[in-house]
Amino acid sequence: METPRRLRVGQAITPDEFEELSDERLARLVPRAYREYFPGKEQCADGHFYLHDGTAWSFYKGGFLDE
């Protein structure tokens, strides 16, 4: 039996993991400074969402899209 890996803030995840995780668990992967901008899984196009300044946080990169 495979043990699920422990997910941490800023850790990249796969598209399959993104689909499996709840909004609450996804929010825990976003650094605290940006969590208030997380709109929920349904509003994340291609595994990312936009912050107030126009930058985008990507769950697949575990960071900003432009980094």
C-alpha positions in Angstrom: 0.0 0.0 0.0 1.4 3.4 -1.0 1.7 6.0 1.7 0.4 9.4 0.6 3.2 12.0 0.5 3.0 14.9 3.0 2.3 18.1 1.1 4.0 21.3 2.2 3.6 25.0 1.5 5.1 25.9 -1.8 5.5 22.3 -3.0 4.6 21.5 -6.6 1.8 19.0 -7.2 0.6 17.1 -10.2 -2.6 17.8 -12.0 -4.0 14.5 -10.6 -3.2 15.6 -7.1 -4.8 18.9 -7.8 -8.0 17.2 -8.8 -8.0 14.9 -5.7 -7.4 17.7 -3.1 -10.1 19.7 -1.4 -10.1 23.5 -1.4 -8.9 23.4 2.2 -5.9 21.2 1.5 -5.0 23.3 -1.6 -5.1 26.5 0.4 -2.5 25.0 2.8 -0.1 24.8 -0.1 -0.3 28.5 -0.8 2.0 30.7 1.4 0.1 32.5 4.1 0.6 35.9 2.6 -1.4 34.8 -0.5 -4.0 32.5 1.0 -6.7 35.2 1.1 -6.5 35.5 -2.7 -7.1 31.7 -3.3 -10.6 31.7 -4.9 -11.2 27.9 -4.5 -10.4 25.1 -6.9 -13.2 25.8 -9.3 -11.8 29.2 -10.1 -8.3 28.0 -10.8 -7.7 27.8 -14.5 -5.0 25.2 -15.3 -4.0 24.9 -11.7 -3.2 28.6 -11.0 -5.0 31.7 -9.7 -4.2 35.4 -9.9 -3.3 37.6 -7.0 -4.2 41.3 -6.5 -1.1 42.5 -8.3 -1.7 40.4 -11.5 0.9 37.7 -10.7 -0.3 34.1 -10.8 0.4 31.4 -8.2 0.7 27.9 -9.8 0.1 24.7 -7.9 1.9 22.8 -10.6 5.1 24.8 -10.1 4.7 25.4 -6.4 5.4 29.1 -7.0 4.7 32.0 -9.3 4.2 31.4 -13.0 6.7 34.0 -14.0 9.6 32.6 -11.9 
